[in-house]
Amino acid sequence: REKRNHHFEHSYNSFSFLHLETSGNIATENWSPVHVGLAMTRVRCVVWACLKNIMAEPKASFLSWKYAHYFSFVEQKERNVYVRCNLCLGTKTLSAAANSNSNLLKHLGTQHATTKLVAKASGSDTGTDDTSPRAPKQQRLSSFLRGSATAIQAKVNQVIAGYIVEDMQPISTVESPAFRRIIDLIPGATRQMGRKTFSNYLESEYTKMESELKQTFEGLSYISTTADIWTGHNRSFMGVTAHWINPATLQRQKAALACKRLKGRHTYDVIASEIDQIHSLYRVSTKVTTTVTDNGSNFVKAFRVYQQEQRNDSDDDDDHDDEEIIFTDVAEILDNPTETEEGIVLPPHQRCASHTLNLISCNDIDKWLLANPGTKAVYRSSTAKCMAIWNKTSRSTVASEVVDDVLSKKLNVPCSTRWNSFYDAVSRIVEIPATDLSAITHSLQLKCLSDKELHFLKEYCATMKPLTVVLDILQGEDSCHYGTLLPALETLMSKTLEVKDSLTVATGLPEAVVEVRAIKVRFACVLESKDAMLAAATLPKFKLRWVKEQWKKEMIKGMLVAECHKITPENNLFFGFYISSLKPQTTLPVQVLHYLQTADTSMEILNQFPKIKEICLRKNAALPSSAPVERLFSLGSLVLSPKRNRLSDKRFEKLLLMRYNHCIITAIFL
């Protein structure tokens, strides 16, 4: 800049000298052609000298470079030229030597490797000509897509598969012209998959997901499964989901194992065979601690017949000497196989706690209310009037509009297949103000609920509310364990009995829920279960806080110490001189006591107590409810829609399992 200013100053002085030299002639107007020629020659010499001094700078090498049109000249300092790249975003400047453009060429090769460089035509200037193609000022999207075209195409295929599977779209979407126009806009997507090619791609992704699940199960010791049967579009399917606690993160994880087509009658032997085949396919038959199902008689009989008998360890070695060797004809067994000789062995069975609570709220309580003289009449009349309102509003659009005008919301209608539906429907009616409820029944030409009936329904909702809260807790997946069942039942019984003194119509309802024929009867085995107590005690958020009796606390504490002793390898106890100073018989009770007294309620505290952690992983692998497999069927109804009723059974199962396990979406974002 200083040199340029010096050149301009020299030019100004030259013009000033020329003006002073000729000013006299201009004033007197005595110019001759000789004077004019000398003056013009002097002007041309001065101007040419100025331009020569300006252009004879070190940036002459940059101006003559064939890729100079990709840069904009900024300034020069001594022997360096400063330019700005037209392909980069922002205002960052680059420097290069006056006689070398290697730095600029290196910048194009590293930062804009995907841009095809075009040399400027011979005789063109630095790119200021409007006829020459201008370099793009914004970086192209293709520059962000690193890697080869094959890698880009693979990523595009994953995104397409994720969209089809996650949004449960038909496979024929990939051949839609509108969808293809969208994919054409993605840089690097050079190949469009047809329906057959995309189906093969989904097959490979499903195989990959299946192998990853098997590899994950190999590193686990304890797994739980849930099983149920779903019927939709005149087809039946057996669904199985797996659940476990990650030993490293102590977080609950899940996966769908199967949703197989089940043909024929749903007998106990067919159910047992299907469950055993699914467990064997993923090689988890010996790792499944519990299989949770509903209270269906076919499931209960299947596990009663094919479940492996529980043996006591103390009785294993008592009578080996008195046993006789029995020879069996193998040919006879192969010719006449029996039910118990098919090799089917099922894991321990656990009934769904949510389904049991639903039976209590729907069947047991209904029978008690109808059998009790004090509640029989009011229960029948109140439920009949509520049912009339539900039927009217669900079948008539005019009636639905009347309710919407008064309440600005709709009424819930009970559903026999959905838990808590009756309570939700009754509580919605109870929440309506008496004047609005009278206006609705008068407009619908129905009988209005009396004050006694409304009071009874309010007492019913107050008594049944704890049960519905427990139902929602037990149906959880991420933070719910089998150890949650006993504390939930104990809290349910105590909170239900608390409302007994405030009731005036349904006075005996709390005792009916807890003692008469409900919780203590249907959950009798669970309330005395050793596994349920250990599962609750090994969960840091519960421990023994849910136990009220002191003798029961001491009993569970002794059970936990005895279970920790079983984990200690017996072969290490043989050489007593190695561990005589440790005294494991005394240290284990101290460790259990220290765990129970710790105030930390997070799962990470189990890492400080390895033996208790081992017990927790085994006892809490199961869920108290079979709600996860019901959610699998809810997704199945969205995949197997009426418009896709020709979807094959195998294809439906693979699409549903990939959707439930989120295998493709996980692969995209990893």
N, C-alpha and C positions, 0 to 999 in steps of 0.2 A: 504494500500500500504506500509506503514511503517513497519507493522508486517511482510508482505511478504518479504520485503528487509532484515529484521532482520533474518528471517529463512534462506534465501539464504546466508547471511553473516556467520551464524553459520555453515551451511553446508560447505562453502568454507574453514572456519578455521579448520573444522574436517578433511577434505581431506588434507589440508596442514600439519596438525599434523601427519596424517597417512603417508604422503610422507616423512616427515622428520624422522619419526621413522623407516622406512624401507629403507631409501636411502642407508644406508651402506650396507645392504644385497644385494641391487640391484647392487650396484657398484662392489661388490666382487663376485657376482653370487654364493653365498653360501646359497641359499634358500633351505629349507627343506619342505617336505609336511606339517609339523606342522606349519611352518611360513606362508605358503600359506593359510592354512585353517584359521589361526587366522586373517590374513589380510582380507580375503574375508568376514569373519564374521563381522569384524569391519566395512567394507564398507557397508554391508547390514544393519547394525544397524544405521549407520549414515544416509543413504538414507531413510530408513523407518521413522526415526525420523523427517526428513525434510518434507516428504509427509504427515505424520500425523499432523504436525503443520499447513501445508497449508490447508488440507482438513477439519481440525477440526474447520472451520470458521462457523459463523452464517448462511451462505447461504446453509448449508446442508438441511434445511427444504425446501427451494425453489427447490433444485435439486430432491428431492424425491416427489415433488408435481405432481399430475397426469396431470395438465394443464401447466406444465413448458415449453412444447415444443412450446407454443404460444408466448414465450418471449425469448429474447436474453440477457444473462448476460453481464453487463457492468463493474461493480466494486462493492466493498463493503467498507463501512466506519463504523468502530466500529460495532454496532449492526443493521445496516441498509444495505439492499441489493438494488442495483440500476440496473434496467433492462430496455429493450426497447421492446415495443409491436410489434410483427410481422404483426399484422392486421391493424395497424394505418399507415397513411402516415406521412412522416417527421421523425425527429430524436429526438423527445421528449422522455425523460426518466421518468420512474416511480420508486417510492421507496416503499419498504415494510419492515416490521420487519423481523428479522432473523428467528424467531420462529413462524411467522404467515404470511399467504398469503391472508388475508382477503381483503387488499387493491387491490391486483391484481384481485381477484375474483369479487370484486365490479366493477372494470373497465370493465371486460368482460361483466358483466350483464347490464351495462348502455350504454356503447359505442358500443357494438357489440351484441345487444339483438337478432338480426335476424340471427346470426351465430350459427349454431349447434355445440356445443362443443363436441369434441371426446377426451376421456382420452387416454393417451399414454399406450402402452402395458407394462405389468409387465416385469421388467428386462431390459427395454430400458433406454438409457441415456437421456441426456438433449435435444435430438433432432438432434444431429450431425450425427447420423447414416444415411447413404444414402438410406437405405432400408425403413426407416420410412417416412410416408407422410409429406411433408413440408407444413407449414402453408402459406397461400397466403400473399405475401408482400404488395399487393395493395388491398385497400378496395373494396369489391364487390359493383356492382351497386344496388343490392337489399337492401343494408344497407341504401341507401338514400331514398328509398320509405317507408316512415313511415306510420303507420296505419295498419289496418286490410286488409285482402285480398279483402273484399267487397268494401272498399274505393278505393283500387287500381284499381279494375275492373271497378268501376264507372268512374274513371278518364280516363281510357283507352277508354271506350265507348264514352265519351265526345270528346276525341281527334279524334276518328274515325269519329264521326258525323260531327265534325268541318271540317275535311278534305273533306268529301263527299259533304257537303253543300257549303262550301266556294269555292272549286274548281269546283263545279257543275259537279261532277262525277256521273255516273249511280249508282243506289242502288245495282245493282248486283256486284259491285266492292268488296263488303264484302265477296263474295263467290269465288273470284278469288284465285287460288292456290298461285300465286306470292304474292298477298296482305296478305294472311294468313301466309306465311313464314316470312314476315316482322313483323307481330304482334306477332308471336311466340317468337321473340327475346326480347320482352318487358317483364321484370320481373314482375310477379304478374298478367299477363294476362292469367288467367287459363281457360277462356271460350271464344270461338269464336262465334259471332253472325251470324246467317244466314240471308237470305234476309227478311223473314217474321218477325223474331225477331227484326231486325234493323228497319223495317218499323213501327212496334209498338213503338219502342223507339223514332223515329222521331215524331210520333203522340203525344206522351207524352211531348216532347220538344216543339212542336207547341202549345199545350194546355197551357203549362207553359208560353210561350211567350205571348199568347193572354191574359191570366189573368194578367200578369205584365203590359201590355199596358193599360188594363182597370184600373188597380190600379193607374198607372201614370196619366191617364186622370182625375181620380177623384180628384186629387190635383191641377188641372189646372182650370182656369176660361176662358181662351181665346185660341181657336184652329182654325187653318185655314186648308183647304183641297184643293187638286188639283185633277182633274178628267179628264179622256180621254178614248178613245176606241182604241184598237190595234187589228189588224188582222194579223195572222200568221198561216201558214200551214192550211189554209181554216177554221180557227176558230177565233172567235172574243172574246175579253176579255175587261171587264170594270176595269180600274185601278184607285185606289184612294190612295193618300198619305196624311199624316197629318204633320203639321208644327206648331211649337210654340216656344216661348221664355221662357226659364227656369227662373222663378221668383227669384230663389236664386242666380244663377250664371250669369243671363242675357245673356246666350249663346243660340244660335238657335239650336234646335233639330228637328229631323224628324223621321218618321216611316211610313212603308207601311201598309195600312189597308186591302186592298183587291186587287185581280186580278181575278175577277169572270168571268166565261164563260157566254157570252151574246149570246143567241140564237134568231133567228128571225130577223126582221127588227129593225134597230136602231132608232126607233121613239122617240119623245120627252117624251111620257108617260112612255115608258120602261126605258129610262134613268133616269127620275125622281124617279121611283119606286126603281131602283137599288141603287141610291145614298142615298135615304132615308133609305133603309134597312141597308146599311153599316154604316151610322151614328147611327142608332138605335142599331145596334149590339154592338158598343163600347160605347153606352150611351153618345154621344157627340152632339146630335141634338140641344140642347139648348146652347152649348158652341162654336159652329162653327160660327165665325164672318164673314167669306167669303169663297166661293168656287171658285177657279180659273180654268177656262177652256179656250179652244181655241174659235175662232169666228165661229164655226160650227153652222148652223141654227138650228139643232136639240137641241143642248145644250142651245142656246139662248132662244128658245121657251119653253123648259122645265122649266127654271128658271123664265121666264116671266109669265107662267101660274100657277106654283105651289109655287112661292115665296111669303112669308108672307108680307102682305102690311105694309108699314111703316106708323106709326101713330104719330101725333104730341102730345106731352104730354099736351100742353095747351088746346087741344080740347077734352080731355078725359072726363072732368066733366061738359061740357057746357050744353048738351042736354039730360041728363039722365032722367029728370023729364017728358020730352015729349015723351019718347020712349014707345011704346006699347008692351005688352007681346004677343008673337006669339007662338001658340001651333003647334007642328009638329007631324005627325004620324010616329012613329018609325018603324012600320011594313012596311010602304010604302018605307021608306028609305032603309031598308034592302033588300027589293025585287027589287028595281030599283036604284042601286047605280049610281051616276054620277061621272064625272071626278073630280070635285072639292070637293066631299064628301067622298073621299077615305082616308082622314087623312094624305095625303102627304104634308108636308110643307118643303120647301127647304130654306136654308140660303141665304143671299144676294149673288148676282153673280158678278164676276169680270172677264173681258176679259183679256186674256194673252197679256201683253205688247210686249213680244218678237214676238208673232205671228202677232200682228198689225204692228210692225216695219218691219217684213218680207214682209207683204203685201205692205207696202210703197215702199220698195226697189225693189220688183219684179214686182208688178202690176202698182202702181201709177206712178212711175218714168218711167217705160217702156212705158206707154200710153203717158206721156208728151213728151218724146223724139221722139216718132213716130208722134205726132201731131204738133210738132214745126218744121217749115220749115228749120230753120238753123241747126238742128241736125238730121233730119230724114234720109237723105241720108248717112251721115257719120256713124251714129249709125247702120244702116242696114248693110252697107258694112263691117265695122269693126267687128261686132258681127258674121257675116256670115263667114268671114275668120277665126276668132277664133274658131268657131264651127267646121269648116272643120279640123283644126289642132287637136282639142280634139277628134273628131270622128276617125280620122286616127290613132292617137297614142293609143287610147283605144281599137281599134279593130284589129290592126296589131302588131304582135310582132316585125317585122322588123322595123316598124316606131318607136316603143317604144325604140328599141335599138339605133336608130339614135339619138333620143333626149338624151338618156342616155350617149352616147359617147360625145356629144357636151356639155351638161350641168352637167353631173354626177348626175342628179336627174330627177324625173318624173314631168309631168305637172298635175295640178289639173283639174278634170273634174266636171262641175256643176252637182248638184243633186237636183231634184225638192223637195225632202223631207227634205233637210238639209239647215238650215238658213246660210247665208253668203257664200254659196258655189259659187255663180256666181262672187261675188267680189273677193274671194280668187283665183279663176281660172284666172280672168282678170289681177289681180295684179301680178300673177306669170309670165304671158306673158310680161307684161310691164317691169318687172325687167330684162328680158333677153336683153343683148346688141344687138344693131341693126345688127351687122355683124353675130353674132351667130343665130339670128332669121332668117336672110336671108339665111344662110347656111341650116338651118332646113327646111324651106319652099321649098328651091330648091331641097334638097334631097328627100323630100316627094312629089315633083311635085305639089305643091300648090301655090296659089297666095300669094305674100308677102304683108304685111301691108305697106301702104304708110306712109309718114311722118305725114300727116294730121290725118290719122286714129290713129297712135300711139299717137299723141299729144292729140287727143280727149279721148282716153282710159286713159291717164295719168290724165287728168282733171276730168274724171269720178271717178277714184280711189281716187283722192284728195278730191273730194266733198263727196263721200260716206264713207270715212274712219271713221269720227266721228260716223256715224250711226252704223257701225259694232262694234266699240269699246263699244258703249252703249248696243248693243245686248249682247256682252260677259258679261258685268257687270250685266245686268238684269237677266241673266240665272244662276247667282250664287245662292248658297244655304246657306253657312255657315255665310257669312257676309252681305248678301243682305236682305233688308227689303222692305216693301211696301213704306216706306218713302223715299226710294232711287229713286222712279220713277219720281217725280216732279223735283228734282235737276238734274237728268240725262237728262230729256227732255229740261229743260232750258239751260243746258250746250250744249246739242246737237244743239239746234237752234242757239245759239250764235257762236259756232265754225263752223257751216256750213256756216253761213253768212259771216264769216271772210275771206273765200277763194273766195268771189265773185269778188273782184277787180283783182285777178290774173288770171282769166279765159279769154280766147279769143275765144274759139269755143263754149263750153257749158256755155254761159254767164248767162242764166236764170235758170240753174239747181238748185242753192242754194235756190232761192225763191220758186221753185216748191217743193223742199223737205220740206220747212218750212211752207209756207203760202198757196200756190195755192190749193192743194188737199191732202196734206200729214199730217204733224204732227198736225197743228192747226185744221184740220178737223176731223181726226180720233181720236185725243185725246182731243177733245173739252170738253167732260164731265170731264175728269181727270184734265185738267188745271184749272177748276173752282170747283173742288171737295173739300168740307170742310174736309172730312176724309183724303184725300191725303195731304192737307196742314198741318193738325195736326200731321199726321204721320211723315212728314219731320221735323216739328218743334221740336218734342219730341225726335228725334235722336240727340245725342250730337255732332256727327261729322258734322251735317248740321245746325241745329237750324234755324236761319234766314239768314245765309250767302249766300244762293242761290237766295234770293229775291233782286231785283235791285230797285224797286220803294219803296219810303218811306211810301206812303199811304198803300201799301199792307203789309208792315211790321207791321204797327200799327193795321191793320185789323186782321192779324193772331195772334198778341199778344192779342187783345181783345177776339178772339175766344178761345185762350188757357186759358185765365182767366175765361171765362164763362164755359168752360168745367171743370175746376177745381172746380167751385162752384157747379156743378151738383154732384160731387163726395162727397161733404160734406153732411153727413146725416142730414135731416131736423129735426128729433126728438131731436137732440142735440141742435138745435137752438131755441127750445121752451123755455127752461130755460135760458133766456138771462143773468141772474145775474151770471151764472157760467163762461161765456166766454165774458162778456162785456168788460173786460180789454184787451182781445186779439184782438178784432175788426177784425174778419176774412175777412170782406169786404175790408179792407185796407191791411191786411197782404198777401193775395193771390196775388195781383198785384206785391207786393214787392218780393215775392218768385219767381214769373215768371220772373220778371226783373233780379233778381239775377241769376237765371238759365241761361237766355239768355246771360248774360254778363260773365259767367264763361268760362275761356279759356280751361278747361279740355274737351277733346273730347272723352274720354273713356266711355263705357257704365256704368261703376261702379259709375259715378257721379250721376246717377239717384237714387241711394240709399239715397242721401241727400235730395231728393225732392220726397216724397212718392206719391203725387197726380199726378205729371208729369210722374212718373214711371208707375202708373196705366193706364194712357192714352196711354203711349208708348206700354205697353203690349197688350192693346186692339187694337190699330190702326195698329201696326206693326206686328201682328201675321201672317198676310198674306204675301205671296211673290208676286212680280209683274209679275211673269212668271209661266207657267205650265211646265217648263223644268224638274222638279223632276219626274213627272209621265212619261215623255218621257224616262228618264234614267231608270226608272223601267221597261219599255218595252224593252230597250236595253239589260238589264239583262235577260229578259224573252226569247229573241231570242237565248241566249246562253244556257239556261236551256232546252227549247223546241227545241232541235236540230232535224234535219231530222232523225238521228238514234234513237231518243227517241219519235217518233211521236205517239207511243202507250201509252204514259204517260197519265194517267187519269187527268181530269180537276182539281179535288180536290188535287191530289198529286202534280200537277204542281204548283198550287197556294200556297200550304204550303211550298214547297221547295223554291219558289221564294221569299216569304215573309221572311222566315228565312234567306235567303241569303242577302236580302236588309237590314234587321234589325240587322244582325250580332249577332243573339241571342246566338248561341252556342259558338262562339269565345269569346263573352263577358263573358259567364259563366265560360269558362276555365281559363281566366286570372284574374277574380275577386278574 
